[in-house]
């Protein structure tokens, strides 16, 4: 019960903040209207924000924020790589489909890794098998495929963010 | 002020260049999947860079409305989440319906 109230309070707070941010009005009428709207939406959807691993929510969020700068830098590198391949006169691409296995199981971790793969060096997630943690990835050339198959930096980083994979190997 | 303007111009130019490269890739690459590589990545970073430029410009020159840059920041975050998700959805749909990936040495489609 106590947990549920704190979940509702956090959801309500975030929604209210978002309302104030988007409206930009600080007079009584708009604040009350925003409060009522936030209450209604909170009553309907407070379960969505904490669907899994509620106890670790804040630590996981913090680690996710720490992961973002590295990911952004990888996106820049990825774009330079793709732009080089696009503008190169001979277009050095050799597309292939690869399969990678990860120890990740939770939905949020799988979505994060899937989106990270799509955004970084020459790879797009084609399909995900959530039960086995398998990713089917379309790679633009051999080097980006090797980054996922051999280096596995990204898998390890995402697994570190969500603290998964150590028990299951 | 002038220095900030120059940095903004550089960022927006870089974003435009990345988006342009994405469009060229869309035209040059040989098949469906490789074309999505060009758009899925370049559009995300290009849009992100252009919006970052807008954000900095607004923050410096119109500091009386500080909420607008935050809204633009939220836009950037949404683009960075929605764009790869949409790319993945399109690729998955193509793979399910049996679009064959192009391999080196084949004719372009």
Interface residues (C-beta under 8 A of the other chain):
Chain A: X21 X22 X24 X75 X76 X78 X79 X82 X83 X85 X86 X87 X91 X93 X94 X95 X96 X97 X111 X114 X115 X116 X118 X119 X122 X124 X125 X126 X127 X136 X138 X140
Chain B: X18 X21 X22 X24 X25 X28 X29 X30 X31 X33 X34 X36 X37 X38 X40 X41 X42 X44 X45 X65 X67 X70 X71 X74 X80 X81 X83 X84 X85 X87 X88 X91 X92 X95 X96 X101 X102 X103 X104
